[in-house]
Amino acid sequence: MVDTILKDAVINNGYFTETVVKVGSIEGADFSDTLLDRFVQKKLCEKASGTNPKTRVDTRESLLCD
């Protein structure tokens, strides 16, 4: 998933491995109820921003960022 753009994506109940940390943009993506290990979650939180225009869920909130 290197440089894949997930901007404004709705990814509910998904499962991602370490390959997702190389995505290009996750701005506005909704990861609600997505299964992520702690390493992947931490890396995605470093680049998380925005709110999903469809679900109105904040990206950082959907990733359970601190």
Helices and strands as residue ranges (DSSP letters): G 18-22, H 38-47, H 59-62
